[in-house]
C-alpha cells in the first residue's frame, strides 16, 4: 500500500477525535470498561479504523497501522488523499461519503499490493454509527482473505482440469456447482442442467442416485449416442459453510478408456508371455545341445526351433500391429509397451536368422561377380543399420576382377562380420568411449585366393577367448546366440575356404574370409596357402 505523505505526531487533530469518543464511552460505561474495550480492539488481528464525518482517521488499531506501514501517530488526522495514491484515494473517499450520507453499510473485496510487492485480497466492511455526542462516525474492519481466495482459485482450477465430472446438487435438483467435464459427459449446458430433474439426468439407471448414494458402475449414453462405462460416486447430503441447503456431491469418471487400456495391457502381457516362453524353450534347447555336445544334432535342432518360432513370432507381430492401429496416439504408455514388443520381435528375428544360417547345409550356388562392386553394395546397405557414430571405410583392391561365389550366402558372412565388429566396440573401456569408432573392409585377390577382411578398433579378443570364439554357442556378450561366427565359417567352408581371426587384446580385431579361385583344392590346402 503506497503512502504519499507522512504526518508528524499530533498534526491535524480533528474535531470530535477518538479521545472524545473514549471519554464519552468512559462516562457511559466506566473508565475500566473503556480501557478494556480499547485494549481489546487495539490487539485484534483484524485491521480496524474509525473516521469522522470529514472522513479523517481519528482512530486505528495496531493491525491497521501495520497494513498502512506508518506509525499510528503519523496516520491520525489524515484522510485517504494523504495516505494513498490519488487513483485509489478517490475511489475510497467516494465510497465512504456514500456510506456517511445514506447510512447504508458497505462490504467489498479489494486487491492491493503490499510494500513488499505481494498482492493481497482484503474483505472490507464499513458502517456508519452515531456516537454518544450525536455526531456521525464510520468504522471499518478489514480481513486478509488472500489465502482463502487462493485456495478457492486452486480448487476451481482443479475441478475444471481433472477428467472427472463434479456436480453439487440439492435434492430438489438445484445446482450449487458443476464443472465443464460433468456437462460434457451428459451433453448438457448449464441452463439445461438447471431445467432438468436430477432423476432425468440419469435415465436408464436401476436406482435413485440421490437416495442410494455410494459408488457403483453404470452405462450412460453420451451426447454422441455412444454408451460409455462410468464410475458414479454420490455422497450423502451435507451442508457446506456458506451454503443455504445441504447438498449431494456427484462425481462421474469415464471407465471406458481404462477398460480398453486394461484389455490391451492384458493382451500385451499374454504376447510377452508367449515370447518369453518361446525364448525359454530356445534356451532350454541350447542347454540340451551343449550338454550333448553333438554339432550335427545342434544344426538339426536349431533349424527345427527356428522354423517353429517363426509362426508364433509372426502372430505376435501381427497382433502388435493391429493393437497399435487401434491405440490412441496420445496414449504414450501403451505405445511404449508396443515399441518394446516390436524391439523384442526384431531381436528374436535376428536370433532366428542366425539359427537358420548355422543350420543350413545347402551347397553354394556359384556365380561370377565383381567382388569389389558386389561387396561395396552390401557394405553400404548394412552400414545404414549401424550406429551413427560408426564410420565404415572401404579399401577395394580387386580391380573389378570377377570371382565365383554364392552372393546370398556370402552376404550373410559380410553382415555377420560387420555386426560382430559393431557389437564388439560397445565393450571398449571407459577411457575409449569418446574415441571414434570405425570398421574397415578390404578386399584382396591373389593367384589362387579371393578374400575380404573386416577390421575394427574395439577391445580386441583375449588369447583364451580366441581359442573358443568359433565354437557354437560361445559368446562374451549379454545378448546373442554365439552362432554368428560359426555360421559364417560354415558358409566359407562350403565354398572351400575358411575364416581367419587376428587380434591383439586392446588393439581391435580383424576377421578375414577367404575361398579359392580354382575348384578342386581342399580347405586345408587353401588355408595353408592363405
C-alpha positions as a printed Julia matrix, in Angstrom:
530×3 Matrix{Float64}:
   0.0     0.0     0.0
   1.56    3.33   -1.07
   1.85    6.32    1.28
   2.05    9.75   -0.38
   2.61   11.81    2.8
   3.8    11.14    6.35
   2.19   13.16    9.14
   4.03   14.2    12.24
   2.58   13.14   15.63
  -0.35   15.26   16.73
  -0.88   17.0    13.37
  -4.44   17.77   12.21
  -6.18   16.68   15.42
  -9.75   16.71   14.09
 -12.79   17.98   15.89
 -14.57   15.09   17.59
 -11.4    13.0    17.83
 -11.19    9.46   19.21
 -10.31   10.9    22.62
 -13.76   12.48   22.7
 -15.29    9.13   21.8
 -13.47    7.26   24.52
 -14.29   10.0    27.03
 -17.96    9.57   26.24
 -17.57    5.79   26.5
 -15.92    6.11   29.88
 -18.77    8.28   31.12
 -21.35    5.75   29.92
 -19.63    2.51   30.81
 -16.99    3.46   33.33
 -13.3     4.1    32.89
 -12.22    0.49   33.44
 -14.54   -0.92   30.77
 -13.44    1.8    28.33
  -9.78    0.94   28.76
 -10.55   -2.78   28.41
 -12.51   -2.18   25.21
  -9.7    -0.06   23.77
  -7.1    -2.72   24.67
  -9.17   -5.49   23.02
  -9.66   -3.55   19.78
  -6.02   -2.49   19.74
  -4.84   -6.1    19.79
  -7.27   -7.6    17.32
  -5.6    -9.31   14.31
  -8.2    -7.52   12.18
  -7.48   -4.08   10.76
  -9.89   -1.59   12.43
 -10.19    2.16   11.83
 -12.64    5.0    12.62
 -13.27    8.13   10.54
 -15.15   11.29   11.5
 -17.78   12.96    9.35
 -14.98   14.75    7.45
 -13.59   11.31    6.56
 -10.38   11.82    8.53
  -8.96    8.94   10.51
  -9.46    9.51   14.24
  -8.56    6.02   15.4
  -6.85    2.87   14.09
  -5.53   -0.21   15.84
  -2.07   -1.74   15.53
  -3.08   -4.12   12.72
  -4.32   -1.21   10.6
  -1.16    0.81   11.2
   0.92   -2.21   10.18
  -1.06   -2.56    6.97
  -0.59    1.14    6.07
   3.07    0.9     7.01
   3.3     4.03    9.2
   3.23    4.75   12.94
  -0.26    5.35   14.27
   0.52    8.91   15.34
   1.52    9.71   11.75
  -1.81    8.43   10.45
  -4.2    10.06   12.94
  -5.88   13.09   11.34
  -5.08   12.04    7.77
  -7.57   11.49    5.0
  -7.15    8.88    2.28
  -5.73   11.56   -0.03
  -2.71   11.85    2.25
  -2.15    8.1     2.57
  -2.88    6.54   -0.79
  -2.38    7.25   -4.46
  -4.9     9.71   -5.94
  -6.45    6.94   -8.03
  -7.18    4.71   -5.01
  -7.97    7.59   -2.64
 -10.67    8.95   -4.96
 -12.44    5.57   -5.03
 -12.17    5.13   -1.23
 -13.46    8.62   -0.42
 -16.42    8.41   -2.82
 -17.46    5.11   -1.28
 -17.03    6.43    2.29
 -19.02    9.59    1.58
 -21.89    7.5     0.22
 -21.91    5.43    3.42
 -21.91    8.56    5.6
 -24.69   10.18    3.56
 -27.02    7.17    3.28
 -26.2     5.26    6.44
 -26.16    2.01    4.47
 -23.35   -0.42    5.37
 -20.99   -1.48    2.58
 -18.98   -4.65    2.01
 -16.39   -5.17   -0.69
 -13.25   -7.1    -1.57
 -10.22   -5.22   -2.8
  -6.87   -6.24   -4.22
  -3.93   -4.14   -3.03
  -0.18   -4.6    -3.35
   1.9    -4.58   -0.17
   5.13   -2.63    0.18
   6.99   -5.91   -0.44
   5.13   -6.44   -3.75
   2.75   -9.17   -2.54
  -0.76   -8.91   -3.98
  -3.36   -9.39   -1.25
  -7.14   -9.56   -1.15
  -8.91   -7.67    1.65
 -12.51   -8.14    2.71
 -13.67   -4.71    3.97
 -16.85   -3.86    5.85
 -17.76   -0.23    6.67
 -20.76    1.06    8.68
 -21.93    4.46    9.93
 -22.81    4.91   13.56
 -23.81    7.83   15.81
 -21.67    8.48   18.85
 -22.92    9.5    22.28
 -22.15   13.09   21.29
 -24.66   12.86   18.45
 -22.08   13.04   15.68
 -21.75   10.53   12.81
 -18.69    8.32   12.53
 -17.7     5.49   10.26
 -16.0     2.32   11.47
 -14.26   -0.07    9.1
 -12.85   -3.57    9.54
 -10.59   -5.35    7.06
  -9.82   -9.06    6.89
  -6.97  -10.57    4.87
  -8.69  -13.25    2.76
  -5.79  -13.8     0.35
  -5.22  -17.4     1.45
  -8.91  -18.27    1.21
  -9.23  -16.78   -2.28
  -6.06  -18.57   -3.37
  -7.48  -21.87   -2.18
 -10.76  -21.16   -3.93
  -8.91  -20.38   -7.17
  -6.83  -23.57   -6.84
  -9.97  -25.62   -6.2
 -11.67  -24.02   -9.2
  -8.66  -24.82  -11.41
  -8.57  -28.38  -10.09
 -12.26  -29.03  -10.71
 -12.02  -27.66  -14.25
  -8.9   -29.63  -15.25
  -9.36  -33.09  -13.72
 -11.01  -35.67  -16.05
 -13.81  -36.16  -13.5
 -17.32  -34.69  -13.71
 -18.34  -32.94  -10.47
 -21.88  -31.81   -9.62
 -23.02  -30.27   -6.33
 -26.82  -30.54   -6.24
 -29.64  -30.04   -3.74
 -32.17  -32.88   -3.56
 -34.79  -30.92   -5.5
 -32.33  -30.58   -8.4
 -30.99  -27.08   -7.74
 -27.37  -26.84   -8.86
 -24.86  -25.27   -6.48
 -21.78  -26.13   -8.56
 -20.98  -28.04  -11.73
 -17.8   -28.28  -13.79
 -17.47  -28.49  -17.57
 -16.46  -32.16  -17.56
 -19.76  -33.16  -15.95
 -21.72  -31.18  -18.55
 -19.65  -32.81  -21.3
 -20.41  -36.32  -20.03
 -24.17  -35.64  -20.06
 -24.16  -33.47  -23.2
 -25.96  -30.6   -21.45
 -25.5   -26.87  -20.99
 -25.72  -25.25  -17.57
 -29.18  -23.94  -18.45
 -30.39  -27.39  -19.48
 -28.95  -28.85  -16.3
 -30.96  -26.41  -14.17
 -34.15  -27.18  -16.09
 -33.89  -30.97  -15.79
 -34.67  -33.02  -12.7
 -31.87  -34.98  -11.09
 -33.51  -38.31  -11.91
 -33.96  -37.4   -15.58
 -30.23  -36.79  -15.97
 -29.5   -40.45  -15.23
 -32.18  -42.24  -17.21
 -31.66  -45.96  -17.53
 -30.19  -46.44  -14.06
 -31.83  -49.02  -11.82
 -31.59  -46.8    -8.73
 -32.31  -43.35   -7.37
 -28.82  -41.92   -7.37
 -29.53  -39.29   -4.7
 -31.42  -41.68   -2.43
 -28.97  -44.6    -2.6
 -25.64  -42.75   -2.6
 -22.39  -44.71   -2.53
 -20.43  -45.71   -5.62
 -21.25  -48.05   -8.49
 -20.6   -48.6   -12.19
 -23.23  -47.99  -14.84
 -23.56  -47.44  -18.59
 -24.52  -43.91  -19.64
 -25.38  -42.78  -23.15
 -23.4   -39.67  -24.08
 -24.38  -36.83  -26.42
 -22.92  -38.73  -29.39
 -25.16  -41.73  -28.66
 -22.17  -43.84  -27.57
 -22.64  -45.95  -24.46
 -19.81  -45.48  -22.02
 -19.0   -47.23  -18.77
 -18.99  -44.77  -15.87
 -17.98  -44.91  -12.24
 -20.61  -42.91  -10.33
 -19.9   -41.71   -6.79
 -22.6   -39.89   -4.77
 -22.05  -38.51   -1.27
 -24.64  -38.13    1.45
 -26.31  -34.73    1.68
 -24.1   -32.39    3.66
 -24.12  -28.66    4.28
 -21.01  -26.69    3.43
 -20.08  -23.33    5.01
 -21.88  -20.53    3.21
 -24.42  -22.85    1.55
 -28.1   -22.37    2.38
 -29.04  -26.03    1.99
 -27.48  -29.46    2.37
 -26.44  -30.89   -0.98
 -25.08  -34.05   -2.59
 -21.77  -34.22   -4.46
 -21.88  -36.49   -7.51
 -18.7   -37.46   -9.37
 -18.51  -39.17  -12.78
 -15.4   -40.95  -14.04
 -15.25  -42.46  -17.54
 -14.02  -46.05  -17.25
 -14.35  -46.9   -20.95
 -10.78  -45.94  -21.86
  -9.45  -47.56  -18.7
 -11.27  -50.8   -19.57
  -9.9   -50.68  -23.11
  -6.4   -49.96  -21.85
  -6.64  -52.88  -19.41
  -7.75  -55.17  -22.23
  -4.83  -54.07  -24.41
  -2.44  -54.4   -21.49
  -3.71  -57.95  -20.84
  -3.11  -58.77  -24.5
   0.42  -57.35  -24.3
   1.09  -59.42  -21.18
  -0.17  -62.52  -22.98
   2.03  -61.84  -26.02
   5.02  -61.16  -23.8
   4.32  -64.43  -22.01
   4.3   -66.32  -25.29
   7.5   -64.6   -26.35
   9.17  -65.33  -23.03
   8.03  -68.96  -23.26
   9.48  -69.23  -26.78
  12.8   -67.77  -25.66
  12.81  -70.08  -22.66
  12.24  -73.06  -24.95
  15.1   -71.84  -27.12
  17.41  -71.52  -24.11
  16.41  -74.96  -22.89
  17.17  -76.41  -26.32
  20.56  -74.68  -26.4
  21.44  -76.01  -22.94
  20.47  -79.51  -24.04
  22.6   -79.19  -27.16
  25.61  -78.01  -25.16
  25.16  -80.95  -22.8
  25.1   -83.46  -25.62
  27.96  -81.74  -27.44
  26.95  -83.01  -30.83
  27.4   -80.47  -33.54
  25.32  -82.36  -36.1
  22.39  -82.62  -33.71
  22.77  -78.91  -32.92
  22.27  -77.96  -36.56
  19.18  -80.16  -36.91
  17.59  -78.94  -33.67
  18.25  -75.23  -34.27
  16.65  -75.47  -37.69
  13.56  -77.07  -36.16
  13.31  -74.46  -33.42
  13.84  -71.58  -35.83
  11.04  -72.77  -38.1
   8.74  -73.41  -35.13
   9.4   -69.93  -33.68
   8.72  -68.09  -36.93
   4.97  -68.87  -36.85
   4.14  -67.63  -33.31
   6.51  -64.7   -33.83
   4.52  -63.72  -36.9
   1.34  -63.9   -34.85
   2.87  -61.64  -32.21
   3.98  -59.15  -34.87
   0.51  -59.09  -36.48
  -1.25  -58.69  -33.12
   1.04  -55.86  -32.08
   0.42  -54.1   -35.4
  -3.38  -54.39  -35.01
  -3.25  -53.14  -31.42
  -1.12  -50.17  -32.49
  -3.65  -49.23  -35.18
  -6.45  -49.18  -32.58
  -4.44  -47.39  -29.91
  -4.82  -43.68  -29.28
  -1.75  -41.68  -30.41
  -1.95  -39.78  -27.1
  -1.57  -42.96  -25.02
   2.22  -42.78  -24.64
   2.38  -45.54  -22.04
   0.68  -48.1   -24.27
   2.71  -47.06  -27.34
   5.86  -47.54  -25.27
   4.79  -51.12  -24.46
   4.09  -51.79  -28.14
   7.51  -50.44  -29.11
   9.12  -52.82  -26.62
   7.22  -55.7   -28.26
   8.44  -54.65  -31.71
  12.02  -54.39  -30.47
  11.72  -57.87  -28.97
  10.35  -59.23  -32.25
  13.28  -57.74  -34.22
  15.76  -59.25  -31.78
  14.09  -62.68  -31.94
  14.01  -62.46  -35.73
  17.77  -61.79  -35.77
  18.31  -64.77  -33.49
  16.2   -66.99  -35.76
  18.18  -65.8   -38.78
  21.42  -66.8   -37.04
  19.95  -70.18  -36.16
  18.93  -70.78  -39.76
  22.29  -69.58  -41.08
  24.01  -72.07  -38.83
  21.6   -74.93  -39.58
  21.55  -74.57  -43.36
  23.81  -77.0   -45.14
  22.91  -76.22  -48.73
  25.68  -76.29  -51.31
  26.53  -72.82  -52.64
  25.08  -71.68  -55.95
  28.21  -70.27  -57.55
  28.13  -67.38  -59.98
  30.73  -64.94  -61.22
  30.55  -61.48  -59.63
  32.86  -58.49  -59.43
  34.0   -58.88  -55.79
  34.59  -55.13  -55.31
  31.28  -53.96  -56.8
  29.23  -56.61  -55.01
  30.92  -56.01  -51.66
  30.54  -52.23  -51.89
  26.76  -52.61  -52.4
  26.34  -55.0   -49.45
  28.5   -52.91  -47.11
  26.72  -49.64  -47.9
  23.32  -51.23  -47.24
  24.46  -52.76  -43.94
  26.28  -49.59  -42.8
  22.94  -47.75  -42.82
  21.77  -50.04  -39.99
  24.74  -49.38  -37.73
  25.04  -46.7   -35.05
  25.56  -43.18  -36.39
  28.94  -42.78  -34.68
  30.48  -45.78  -36.5
  32.45  -44.91  -39.64
  32.78  -47.59  -42.33
  35.6   -47.37  -44.85
  36.24  -49.48  -47.97
  39.66  -50.45  -49.3
  38.87  -52.27  -52.55
  41.84  -53.87  -54.25
  40.14  -56.43  -56.5
  40.46  -54.19  -59.57
  36.99  -55.22  -60.76
  38.02  -58.84  -61.13
  35.19  -61.37  -61.15
  35.15  -64.19  -58.62
  32.9   -67.24  -58.28
  30.79  -67.42  -55.07
  27.19  -67.63  -53.81
  26.11  -63.96  -53.36
  23.22  -64.77  -50.99
  25.31  -66.94  -48.66
  28.32  -64.65  -48.77
  26.09  -61.65  -47.91
  25.29  -63.4   -44.62
  29.03  -63.64  -43.92
  29.54  -59.89  -44.52
  26.55  -58.97  -42.35
  27.63  -61.27  -39.51
  31.18  -59.92  -39.51
  30.08  -56.24  -39.6
  27.5   -56.78  -36.83
  30.07  -58.62  -34.75
  32.56  -55.73  -35.17
  29.95  -53.08  -34.25
  28.84  -55.02  -31.16
  32.43  -55.62  -30.06
  33.11  -51.87  -29.89
  30.34  -51.46  -27.31
  32.64  -53.09  -24.8
  35.53  -50.61  -25.09
  36.99  -49.22  -21.87
  35.68  -46.01  -20.31
  38.7   -44.02  -21.49
  37.97  -45.06  -25.09
  34.22  -44.39  -25.11
  34.62  -40.95  -26.7
  37.18  -42.1   -29.29
  35.95  -42.52  -32.91
  34.65  -45.98  -33.81
  35.42  -47.36  -37.25
  35.08  -50.52  -39.31
  37.42  -51.1   -42.28
  36.5   -53.55  -45.06
  39.21  -54.52  -47.53
  39.49  -56.94  -50.48
  42.42  -58.82  -51.93
  42.72  -61.29  -54.81
  45.82  -63.43  -55.36
  46.56  -66.02  -57.99
  44.69  -68.68  -56.02
  42.56  -66.96  -53.39
  39.86  -64.3   -53.03
  39.38  -62.69  -49.66
  37.83  -59.8   -47.81
  38.58  -58.66  -44.28
  36.57  -56.77  -41.64
  38.62  -54.86  -39.04
  37.51  -52.82  -36.01
  39.17  -50.71  -33.3
  37.31  -52.43  -30.46
  38.79  -54.02  -27.31
  40.2   -56.99  -29.15
  39.97  -60.63  -28.11
  41.84  -62.25  -25.24
  44.02  -65.3   -26.05
  41.7   -67.55  -24.01
  38.61  -66.42  -25.89
  40.4   -66.5   -29.24
  40.65  -70.28  -28.9
  36.9   -70.68  -28.35
  35.38  -67.87  -30.41
  34.4   -70.15  -33.32
  32.74  -72.74  -31.08
  28.95  -72.84  -31.44
  27.05  -71.02  -28.65
  30.18  -69.37  -27.24
  29.72  -65.62  -26.7
  31.08  -62.95  -24.38
  28.07  -60.67  -24.92
  24.96  -60.35  -22.76
  22.87  -60.98  -25.88
  23.05  -63.14  -28.99
  23.32  -66.87  -29.6
  27.03  -67.35  -30.25
  26.2   -68.78  -33.69
  27.03  -65.83  -35.98
  30.74  -66.58  -36.46
  30.3   -70.4   -36.64
  27.62  -69.85  -39.3
  29.97  -67.59  -41.28
  32.75  -70.17  -41.06
  30.38  -72.95  -42.23
  29.4   -70.9   -45.32
  33.05  -70.21  -46.16
  33.92  -73.87  -45.68
  31.14  -74.81  -48.1
  32.95  -72.57  -50.61
  36.15  -74.46  -49.93
  37.57  -71.63  -47.79
  37.56  -70.56  -44.16
  37.63  -67.74  -41.58
  40.86  -66.43  -40.1
  40.93  -64.26  -36.95
  43.77  -61.94  -35.92
  43.6   -59.9   -32.74
  45.75  -58.27  -30.08
  43.86  -57.56  -26.88
  43.18  -53.83  -26.61
  44.07  -53.25  -30.3
  40.92  -54.39  -32.13
  40.41  -57.47  -34.3
  40.45  -58.49  -37.98
  38.26  -61.26  -39.43
  39.35  -62.47  -42.89
  37.06  -64.54  -45.1
  38.84  -66.45  -47.89
  37.95  -69.02  -50.57
  39.7   -70.39  -53.68
  39.55  -69.12  -57.2
  40.2   -72.61  -58.55
  37.89  -75.6   -57.99
  39.15  -78.85  -56.51
  41.53  -77.75  -53.72
  40.72  -78.81  -50.2
  40.03  -76.42  -47.35
  43.27  -77.43  -45.57
  45.34  -76.81  -48.68
  43.73  -73.4   -49.22
  44.1   -72.39  -45.58
  47.8   -73.23  -45.75
  48.19  -71.16  -48.9
  46.42  -68.22  -47.27
